[in-house]
Amino acid sequence: MPEAGAVATAEPAASESGGPKTFVRRFRPDQVGAVAIALIVVSVAWRAGLATRGWFSQDEFVIAAQALDARLDADFLLRTFNNHLMPGGLLTAWLMVRVAGFVSWPWVLMLAVGQAAVGVAVYRLLRDLLRPGWGLLVPLALFLFSPLTLEVSSLWLVGLLLLPVQLALVLAVRAQVWYVRTGRRRHLVMVVVWLLFGLLFDPKALLIAPLLFLLTLFLFTDGAPRRSVVTAVRRHWPVWLLLTALSGAYLAFYLTRPARALDQVTSAGQAFTFLGDLVGATVVPGLLGGPWRWTYAGDGPPLVDPYPVAMWLSWLVLAALVVVTVRRRRSAARAWLLLASYLGLVAVLFAVTRLGGALGPMVGTVPRFVADVVPVAAICVGVALFGLRDAGEQDGYVPRPLPGIPWALDSFAVGRAAIAVLVAVGLGTVWSTVTFGDNWSTKHGREYLATTQAELAAAPPDTVFLDTIVPDRVVAGYFWPDNLQSHFFRPAEHQPEFVEVAELPVTFDAEGRIRPVRIEGVKVLPGPVPDCGHLVESGRTTRIPLEVPVEEWPYVVEFGYLSSGDATVTLRLGEATREIPVRSGLNQLYFPLRGAGDAVEVTISTPDISLCTRLITVGRVVPAS
């Protein structure tokens, strides 16, 4: 490898001696750059079209409601969301929810701008890093059209987390490349700036620091492993010192934030299964146009589910690519080691944080978890195929025919095979993207909200609702209390009026249509008083037993009664009480009550009033048929 700064000093000298020829070259149309920009535009437009076919998913509804309910202060920005410390993402979400609400096109525009920025950054990095020529378009296309990043360009919360991390990774690598080449401090400063930028959006940006060390070690040092490590550390120690200090400070602060406990690996078999899924079923097929088939995962993005034959063929193609490039270019082996090392870092990160939970078996098939691997793969594939820009002649193309095959025949066979592989990968990428779009277009949350909005617009002004949960397929139950309707509808144009106590409340059915309320749950036992049931009189508390005891839970109570006059009544369920007004005559009330016990106690506060009740139900709100 050449010493740092060799290319930086050599190229200006050549330019000065060029004279008029240099001037002509400078203003000659950059055909490769023009095609690269066209590829970026096509990729962004295609993916924006896919994003419009989908919509919000579970996490997006939750964070949208939380953003509307929060003040823009340090407590909100420095909180963790699903263990993600993301002040930059929360700030953007806070602003976007207030501007756009549930309108989809501003979110799609935000994702498109982010994709375009990352695409341009990747092209500039490849142009600076690799040998010039049309070959730059191969790793660029690999990044732009990889099915592994479809989730990043379709789901706004995922894009809000990972697009900035991808951008920070690419620009930090570019700054590191120039720092290694020139030793200038301004490039060192930019390395730190881009790491900080990535950390504003997701803790996974911490992996940028070891990536920069691995990149310097594998691509910009020579010699045996121990010698390469010593050289990389000694020659570029200022950047390692800064990155270590910054990463340590960030990690120390992150560990002080409230968060749920990390999921723990339960067995070695679980870890090996995860690794097989992550590498074998997700990354390798995804880099070669896969997964070709997706598993439906509700309103969220689909999971990879490659065909077994295609998956094994992708492994064979990758193995052949590694063998051929290593035999023909000296830097290829180090490029592949860089990719394998970074993928190992990602695998370890998720093995120690995600595997033990209920969703642990699916972690290896979630493509967004390896979205940051894709730009690293583009770099490594580019180096393996075309070589480093400043590697010199010692890393040039080395014709090493396969044993027993003449060189001319070998070159012809490799060329034909390369064309066939590129065509197959291109067709596979198109197929994977199309099938992703078909899967992504099914959105129960969008249909549910559209129906509720139409129903609310046509409902009478005195329509009132009891707060209850939305269907699980819209927002899952483990998000409680953010799966309550009072949270879900906060960004909507038409919002239900929720009340604590109501005589004739309504609710939404599973499709979003307004229906009368029915309480499904535990009823009281029949009362001892003929033609009355349970008699409640002023001045004493009547204990009304339930059919079966109920555990602690936020219930809704249906209370039907016949009262001799207007009064104030107190109902108790265990330690929980609710004071309600009752009217003279035959009526019924619905109200929430969180409690537990085997009986309901009823007390009338108003003197000289009595009431009869046969109907008390403790349970949950369901729509009446």
Buried (B, 14 or more C-beta within 10 A) or exposed (E): BBEBBEBBEEEEEEEEEEEEEEEEEEEEEEEBEEBBBEBBEEBBEBBBEBBBBBBBBBBBBBBBBBBBEBEEEEEBBBBBBEBBBBBBBBBBBBEBBEEBBBEBEEBBEBBBEBBBBBBBBBBBBBBBBBBEEEBBBBBBBBBBBBBBBBBBBBBBBBBBBBBBBBBBBBBBBBBBBBBBBBBEEEBBEBBBBBBBBBBBBBBBBBBBBBBBBBBBBBBBBEEEEEEBBEBBBEBBEEBBEBBEEBBEEBEEEBEEEEBEEEBEBEEEEBBEBBBEBBBBBBBBBBBBBBBBBBEEBBBBBBBBBBBEEBBBBBBEBBEEBBEBBBBBBBBBBBBBBBBEBBBEBBBEBBBBBBBBBEEBEBBBBBBBBBBBBBBBBBBBBBBBBBBBBBBEEEBEEEEEBBEEEEEEEBBEBBEEBBEEBEEBBEEBBBBBBEBBBEBBEBBBBBBBBBBBBBBBEEBEEEBBBBBBBBBBBBBBEEBEEBBBBBBBBBBBEBBBEBBEBBEEBBBBBBBBBBBEBBBEBBBBBEBEEEEBBBBBBBEEEBEBBBBEEBEEEBBBBBBBBBBBBEBEBBBBBBEBEBEBEBEEEEBBBBBBBBBBBBBBBBBBEBEEBBBBBBBBBBBBBBBEE
